[in-house]
Amino acid sequence: MAPKGKSHSRRPVSKRAPSWCRYSPEEAEAFVIQLAKEDYPPSQIGILLRDQYGIPLIKYLTGKSITEIMESAGVSLELPEDLQNLLQKAKRLQRHMARNKKDNVNKHSLELVTSKVRRLASYYRDRSVLPKDWKYTS
């Protein structure tokens, strides 16, 4: 169903860094590397840069995404963040199912999350982000 109303968050039309941004691309990359070394995932790094440093979109400022900056500095994640989050969610649901064996609603939720993990893993295997022999075992 389509959303009603227009008040949604939208990205700016311009693909350039805003003139009011006080940081240079090198400083912004240094912030990303520093936060990555403190074990922040890319999504959290983007939020921190926006809220604490006033950097709206790192890609417009540096020309590279947060994950590209992390990879070039050698501090990238071993698994992509979205896959990692789904695996954590599946573990949480499995722990819940171990305690509540008759909870069929969450049993179905676990099946849905497992399916998402398998589809996403297949996508990343095809693009050589994950090794070809990587397999999800629940």
N, CA, C and O of each residue as an XYZ file, in Angstrom:
552
protein
N       0.831     -1.173      0.000
C       0.000      0.000      0.000
C       0.880      1.242      0.000
O       1.854      1.311      0.749
N       0.556      2.197     -0.810
C       1.357      3.415     -0.918
C       1.140      4.301      0.305
O       0.036      4.358      0.846
N       2.199      4.994      0.741
C       2.032      5.889      1.887
C       1.170      7.092      1.517
O       1.180      7.562      0.379
N       0.424      7.577      2.508
C      -0.416      8.754      2.281
C       0.326      9.970      2.783
O       0.865      9.944      3.889
N       0.370     11.006      2.025
C       1.035     12.216      2.472
C       2.405     12.372      1.860
O       2.938     11.446      1.249
N       2.970     13.554      2.031
C       4.229     13.877      1.379
C       5.371     14.086      2.340
O       6.514     14.202      1.900
N       5.118     14.141      3.629
C       6.211     14.542      4.493
C       7.106     13.359      4.828
O       6.967     12.714      5.867
N       8.019     13.100      3.919
C       9.028     12.058      4.076
C      10.398     12.703      3.999
O      10.566     13.799      3.465
N      11.357     12.002      4.538
C      12.729     12.484      4.450
C      13.242     12.238      3.032
O      13.087     11.139      2.500
N      13.840     13.237      2.428
C      14.381     13.086      1.077
C      15.829     13.539      1.053
O      16.223     14.454      1.776
N      16.609     12.891      0.216
C      17.997     13.316      0.040
C      18.041     14.588     -0.786
O      17.156     14.834     -1.606
N      19.073     15.400     -0.571
C      19.181     16.621     -1.375
C      19.398     16.301     -2.851
O      19.955     15.257     -3.192
N      18.958     17.201     -3.716
C      19.081     17.004     -5.157
C      20.542     17.067     -5.579
O      20.977     16.286     -6.426
N      21.297     17.984     -5.002
C      22.691     18.183     -5.377
C      23.554     17.011     -4.919
O      23.398     16.516     -3.803
N      24.450     16.577     -5.774
C      25.353     15.477     -5.444
C      26.700     15.982     -4.926
O      27.639     15.201     -4.771
N      26.797     17.288     -4.657
C      28.032     17.863     -4.133
C      27.910     18.079     -2.635
O      26.806     18.152     -2.095
N      29.045     18.181     -1.975
C      29.045     18.458     -0.537
C      28.482     19.853     -0.301
O      28.775     20.770     -1.068
N      27.683     20.032      0.742
C      27.127     21.364      0.998
C      28.212     22.366      1.366
O      29.249     22.001      1.920
N      27.965     23.617      1.054
C      28.970     24.662      1.301
C      29.186     24.903      2.786
O      30.248     25.381      3.185
N      28.200     24.581      3.609
C      28.316     24.835      5.046
C      29.067     23.741      5.793
O      29.301     23.875      6.994
N      29.448     22.667      5.118
C      30.189     21.575      5.769
C      31.614     22.045      6.066
O      32.333     22.474      5.163
N      32.017     21.961      7.340
C      33.292     22.540      7.774
C      34.488     21.606      7.585
O      35.626     22.028      7.792
N      34.266     20.378      7.208
C      35.352     19.399      7.178
C      35.814     19.110      5.754
O      35.032     19.142      4.804
N      37.105     18.827      5.637
C      37.660     18.442      4.340
C      37.420     16.942      4.143
O      37.126     16.236      5.108
N      37.541     16.449      2.912
C      37.371     15.015      2.674
C      38.350     14.162      3.489
O      37.992     13.077      3.947
N      39.583     14.648      3.671
C      40.580     13.883      4.433
C      40.169     13.776      5.903
O      40.312     12.717      6.515
N      39.660     14.871      6.465
C      39.212     14.845      7.862
C      38.023     13.900      8.029
O      37.940     13.161      9.010
N      37.110     13.931      7.068
C      35.937     13.061      7.135
C      36.356     11.594      7.067
O      35.825     10.762      7.803
N      37.310     11.273      6.184
C      37.802      9.896      6.103
C      38.468      9.486      7.407
O      38.318      8.346      7.848
N      39.201     10.401      8.028
C      39.842     10.104      9.313
C      38.797      9.805     10.384
O      38.997      8.917     11.212
N      37.677     10.543     10.375
C      36.596     10.272     11.323
C      36.030      8.873     11.104
O      35.789      8.136     12.060
N      35.818      8.512      9.832
C      35.261      7.194      9.508
C      36.191      6.098     10.002
O      35.738      5.134     10.619
N      37.489      6.231      9.738
C      38.459      5.212     10.145
C      38.532      5.118     11.660
O      38.596      4.022     12.216
N      38.522      6.264     12.327
C      38.580      6.271     13.793
C      37.356      5.568     14.383
O      37.494      4.756     15.298
N      36.166      5.870     13.872
C      34.948      5.246     14.387
C      34.898      3.757     14.043
O      34.394      2.958     14.832
N      35.418      3.379     12.870
C      35.450      1.966     12.494
C      36.376      1.182     13.417
O      36.086      0.036     13.761
N      37.487      1.793     13.819
C      38.409      1.123     14.741
C      37.797      0.973     16.130
O      38.217      0.117     16.909
N      36.802      1.811     16.439
C      36.082      1.694     17.707
C      34.907      0.720     17.589
O      34.032      0.696     18.454
N      34.887     -0.079     16.524
C      33.888     -1.128     16.275
C      32.473     -0.616     16.014
O      31.501     -1.283     16.369
N      32.347      0.545     15.405
C      31.033      1.014     14.984
C      30.755      0.464     13.590
O      31.640      0.492     12.736
N      29.536     -0.039     13.337
C      29.193     -0.481     11.984
C      28.965      0.725     11.072
O      28.772      1.835     11.567
N      28.983      0.530      9.751
C      28.838      1.648      8.817
C      27.581      2.494      9.037
O      27.635      3.718      8.911
N      26.467      1.870      9.357
C      25.238      2.652      9.556
C      25.364      3.571     10.762
O      24.916      4.717     10.712
N      25.961      3.092     11.835
C      26.159      3.919     13.028
C      27.164      5.035     12.756
O      27.015      6.146     13.264
N      28.184      4.742     11.957
C      29.175      5.763     11.606
C      28.490      6.907     10.864
O      28.747      8.077     11.148
N      27.618      6.571      9.916
C      26.893      7.599      9.176
C      26.022      8.457     10.083
O      25.945      9.674      9.910
N      25.370      7.826     11.043
C      24.514      8.565     11.979
C      25.355      9.479     12.862
O      24.991     10.633     13.089
N      26.485      8.964     13.363
C      27.357      9.779     14.211
C      27.939     10.961     13.441
O      28.006     12.073     13.966
N      28.358     10.726     12.206
C      28.903     11.821     11.397
C      27.842     12.891     11.141
O      28.132     14.087     11.159
N      26.628     12.450     10.906
C      25.551     13.412     10.655
C      25.209     14.208     11.922
O      25.100     15.433     11.881
N      25.042     13.502     13.045
C      24.538     14.154     14.255
C      25.611     14.897     15.046
O      25.335     15.958     15.607
N      26.826     14.362     15.100
C      27.852     14.978     15.941
C      28.782     15.908     15.172
O      29.240     16.915     15.713
N      29.063     15.578     13.915
C      30.027     16.364     13.156
C      29.380     17.231     12.081
O      30.052     18.083     11.501
N      28.107     17.037     11.806
C      27.429     17.848     10.795
C      27.826     17.508      9.373
O      27.796     18.370      8.495
N      28.202     16.244      9.136
C      28.530     15.797      7.779
C      27.305     15.050      7.261
O      27.043     13.936      7.714
N      26.542     15.629      6.320
C      25.273     15.011      5.942
C      25.431     13.676      5.213
O      24.837     12.680      5.628
N      26.212     13.635      4.145
C      26.435     12.393      3.412
C      27.913     12.302      3.058
O      28.442     13.147      2.335
N      28.564     11.285      3.566
C      30.015     11.137      3.394
C      30.369     10.939      1.920
O      31.432     11.370      1.474
N      29.480     10.287      1.162
C      29.778     10.010     -0.245
C      29.864     11.298     -1.061
O      30.683     11.390     -1.976
N      29.041     12.285     -0.750
C      29.089     13.551     -1.473
C      30.357     14.319     -1.137
O      30.873     15.062     -1.972
N      30.861     14.147      0.075
C      32.044     14.885      0.505
C      33.330     14.240     -0.012
O      34.220     14.935     -0.502
N      33.429     12.906      0.096
C      34.678     12.220     -0.243
C      34.657     11.527     -1.600
O      35.711     11.242     -2.168
N      33.466     11.255     -2.121
C      33.373     10.505     -3.371
C      33.389      9.003     -3.150
O      33.298      8.236     -4.108
N      33.504      8.566     -1.884
C      33.512      7.140     -1.546
C      32.491      6.886     -0.448
O      32.213      7.760      0.373
N      31.937      5.675     -0.444
C      30.999      5.321      0.618
C      31.772      4.966      1.887
O      32.994      4.818      1.860
N      31.056      4.834      2.983
C      31.691      4.509      4.264
C      32.379      3.151      4.184
O      33.499      2.995      4.672
N      31.718      2.166      3.572
C      32.330      0.837      3.480
C      33.568      0.851      2.588
O      34.527      0.127      2.857
N      33.561      1.666      1.527
C      34.749      1.772      0.666
C      35.916      2.391      1.429
O      37.060      1.964      1.276
N      35.625      3.392      2.247
C      36.677      4.012      3.062
C      37.223      3.000      4.063
O      38.433      2.917      4.274
N      36.321      2.229      4.681
C      36.750      1.221      5.660
C      37.614      0.148      4.998
O      38.622     -0.273      5.565
N      37.225     -0.294      3.802
C      38.002     -1.317      3.096
C      39.384     -0.803      2.718
O      40.371     -1.529      2.837
N      39.461      0.445      2.263
C      40.759      0.996      1.866
C      41.682      1.168      3.068
O      42.904      1.130      2.924
N      41.101      1.358      4.260
C      41.911      1.497      5.475
C      42.185      0.150      6.137
O      42.951      0.077      7.098
N      41.565     -0.915      5.630
C      41.792     -2.244      6.193
C      41.031     -2.510      7.481
O      41.443     -3.358      8.271
N      39.937     -1.809      7.708
C      39.144     -2.027      8.922
C      37.708     -2.434      8.569
O      36.772     -2.109      9.300
N      37.539     -3.140      7.458
C      36.192     -3.510      7.032
C      35.663     -4.675      7.868
O      36.418     -5.366      8.552
N      34.358     -4.872      7.795
C      33.704     -5.948      8.522
C      33.962     -7.274      7.814
O      34.156     -7.310      6.599
N      33.963     -8.362      8.581
C      34.166     -9.667      7.943
C      32.919    -10.113      7.187
O      33.024    -10.787      6.162
N      31.730     -9.739      7.690
C      30.474     -9.999      6.990
C      29.795     -8.660      6.711
O      29.966     -7.718      7.485
N      29.033     -8.555      5.630
C      28.292     -7.315      5.395
C      27.336     -7.036      6.555
O      26.820     -7.957      7.187
N      27.114     -5.769      6.819
C      26.347     -5.375      8.006
C      24.916     -5.903      7.984
O      24.410     -6.343      9.016
N      24.253     -5.869      6.822
C      22.871     -6.338      6.776
C      22.778     -7.831      7.059
O      21.846     -8.279      7.727
N      23.731     -8.601      6.558
C      23.753    -10.035      6.827
C      24.053    -10.299      8.300
O      23.446    -11.178      8.912
N      24.972     -9.551      8.856
C      25.322     -9.691     10.271
C      24.106     -9.405     11.164
O      23.866    -10.118     12.139
N      23.347     -8.365     10.825
C      22.158     -8.032     11.607
C      21.103     -9.124     11.523
O      20.452     -9.440     12.519
N      20.930     -9.704     10.333
C      19.967    -10.799     10.191
C      20.409    -12.029     10.979
O      19.577    -12.716     11.570
N      21.713    -12.312     10.992
C      22.211    -13.457     11.758
C      21.983    -13.252     13.252
O      21.630    -14.195     13.960
N      22.184    -12.025     13.735
C      21.923    -11.734     15.147
C      20.445    -11.899     15.471
O      20.088    -12.423     16.526
N      19.594    -11.451     14.566
C      18.152    -11.583     14.777
C      17.756    -13.056     14.811
O      16.940    -13.457     15.641
N      18.326    -13.866     13.917
C      18.029    -15.295     13.897
C      18.478    -15.958     15.199
O      17.761    -16.796     15.746
N      19.659    -15.589     15.697
C      20.141    -16.146     16.972
C      19.204    -15.787     18.118
O      18.900    -16.619     18.973
N      18.748    -14.528     18.122
C      17.831    -14.070     19.166
C      16.528    -14.871     19.118
O      16.010    -15.276     20.159
N      15.999    -15.100     17.917
C      14.771    -15.876     17.769
C      14.989    -17.335     18.158
O      14.095    -17.961     18.727
N      16.170    -17.887     17.856
C      16.460    -19.271     18.240
C      16.515    -19.420     19.752
O      16.016    -20.402     20.302
N      17.130    -18.432     20.435
C      17.158    -18.472     21.906
C      15.739    -18.411     22.467
O      15.404    -19.116     23.420
N      14.918    -17.567     21.868
C      13.531    -17.447     22.309
C      12.791    -18.768     22.096
O      12.028    -19.208     22.956
N      13.024    -19.391     20.943
C      12.342    -20.653     20.637
C      12.795    -21.782     21.556
O      12.019    -22.693     21.846
N      14.043    -21.730     22.018
C      14.525    -22.752     22.951
C      13.776    -22.655     24.280
O      13.527    -23.669     24.932
N      13.419    -21.432     24.678
C      12.692    -21.238     25.940
C      11.185    -21.406     25.764
O      10.497    -21.819     26.697
N      10.673    -21.092     24.590
C       9.223    -21.086     24.339
C       8.913    -21.961     23.133
O       8.719    -21.459     22.026
N       8.869    -23.254     23.349
C       8.761    -24.206     22.243
C       7.431    -24.116     21.487
O       7.369    -24.468     20.309
N       6.374    -23.652     22.145
C       5.058    -23.631     21.497
C       4.716    -22.280     20.862
O       3.583    -22.068     20.430
N       5.656    -21.397     20.807
C       5.417    -20.072     20.231
C       5.504    -20.169     18.708
O       6.567    -19.982     18.115
N       4.363    -20.467     18.095
C       4.349    -20.703     16.652
C       4.513    -19.423     15.839
O       5.005    -19.470     14.712
N       4.112    -18.291     16.385
C       4.272    -17.023     15.667
C       5.756    -16.726     15.480
O       6.188    -16.355     14.389
N       6.534    -16.889     16.550
C       7.967    -16.641     16.432
C       8.674    -17.747     15.662
O       9.735    -17.521     15.079
N       8.097    -18.929     15.657
C       8.660    -20.002     14.830
C       8.574    -19.598     13.359
O       9.516    -19.797     12.592
N       7.440    -19.032     12.984
C       7.271    -18.554     11.610
C       8.222    -17.385     11.327
O       8.806    -17.302     10.247
N       8.373    -16.485     12.304
C       9.303    -15.357     12.146
C      10.721    -15.855     11.914
O      11.448    -15.307     11.085
N      11.112    -16.886     12.641
C      12.446    -17.469     12.470
C      12.605    -18.043     11.065
O      13.660    -17.897     10.448
N      11.564    -18.692     10.562
C      11.625    -19.226      9.200
C      11.800    -18.100      8.175
O      12.561    -18.237      7.218
N      11.095    -17.000      8.383
C      11.209    -15.860      7.462
C      12.609    -15.258      7.500
O      13.175    -14.932      6.456
N      13.168    -15.109      8.700
C      14.513    -14.536      8.834
C      15.543    -15.475      8.213
O      16.475    -15.028      7.544
N      15.371    -16.780      8.438
C      16.283    -17.764      7.854
C      16.251    -17.682      6.332
O      17.288    -17.764      5.675
N      15.060    -17.520      5.783
C      14.925    -17.389      4.337
C      15.638    -16.133      3.834
O      16.306    -16.168      2.800
N      15.495    -15.021      4.566
C      16.176    -13.782      4.181
C      17.685    -13.950      4.224
O      18.394    -13.457      3.347
N      18.180    -14.648      5.247
C      19.623    -14.877      5.370
C      20.118    -15.664      4.168
O      21.151    -15.330      3.589
N      19.391    -16.705      3.789
C      19.823    -17.538      2.663
C      19.810    -16.762      1.351
O      20.726    -16.896      0.539
N      18.772    -15.949      1.141
C      18.706    -15.152     -0.097
C      19.829    -14.127     -0.153
O      20.460    -13.939     -1.193
N      20.074    -13.466      0.976
C      21.119    -12.449      1.018
C      22.501    -13.086      0.861
O      23.374    -12.528      0.197
N      22.696    -14.256      1.473
C      23.972    -14.962      1.341
C      24.207    -15.362     -0.114
O      25.329    -15.276     -0.612
N      23.160    -15.794     -0.781
C      23.286    -16.157     -2.192
C      23.696    -14.936     -3.018
O      24.547    -15.039     -3.902
N      23.094    -13.790     -2.732
C      23.434    -12.542     -3.423
C      24.909    -12.209     -3.216
O      25.611    -11.882     -4.173
N      25.379    -12.289     -1.978
C      26.767    -11.937     -1.684
C      27.753    -12.979     -2.224
O      28.878    -12.627     -2.580
N      27.354    -14.248     -2.292
C      28.229    -15.262     -2.896
C      28.384    -14.995     -4.390
O      29.479    -15.133     -4.936
N      27.287    -14.612     -5.054
C      27.338    -14.321     -6.490
C      28.248    -13.134     -6.798
O      28.863    -13.080     -7.863
N      28.333    -12.191     -5.873
C      29.164    -11.000     -6.073
C      30.525    -11.119     -5.401
O      31.241    -10.125     -5.278
N      30.886    -12.303     -4.972
C      32.191    -12.633     -4.368
C      32.494    -11.832     -3.106
O      33.660    -11.602     -2.783
N      31.455    -11.405     -2.390
C      31.663    -10.763     -1.097
C      31.871    -11.844     -0.043
O      32.678    -11.691      0.874
N      31.128    -12.939     -0.190
C      31.289    -14.110      0.674
C      31.973    -15.211     -0.128
O      31.828    -15.264     -1.349
N      32.716    -16.089      0.541
C      33.301    -17.216     -0.190
C      32.204    -18.119     -0.766
O      31.106    -18.199     -0.217
N      32.509    -18.786     -1.858
C      31.520    -19.638     -2.532
C      31.020    -20.772     -1.635
O      29.904    -21.258     -1.820
N      31.834    -21.194     -0.669
C      31.425    -22.309      0.189
C      30.770    -21.853      1.496
O      30.505    -22.682      2.366
N      30.507    -20.554      1.648
C      29.863    -20.056      2.868
C      28.435    -20.558      2.909
O      27.699    -20.454      1.928
N      28.049    -21.104      4.051
C      26.706    -21.649      4.176
C      26.136    -21.279      5.527
O      26.850    -21.294      6.530
N      24.870    -20.951      5.564
C      24.197    -20.617      6.820
C      23.683    -21.893      7.457
O      22.942    -22.656      6.837
N      24.078    -22.116      8.690
C      23.543    -23.239      9.457
C      22.864    -22.674     10.690
O      23.472    -21.936     11.465
N      21.602    -23.025     10.863
C      20.853    -22.447     11.977
C      21.092    -23.146     13.288
O      20.522    -22.758     14.307
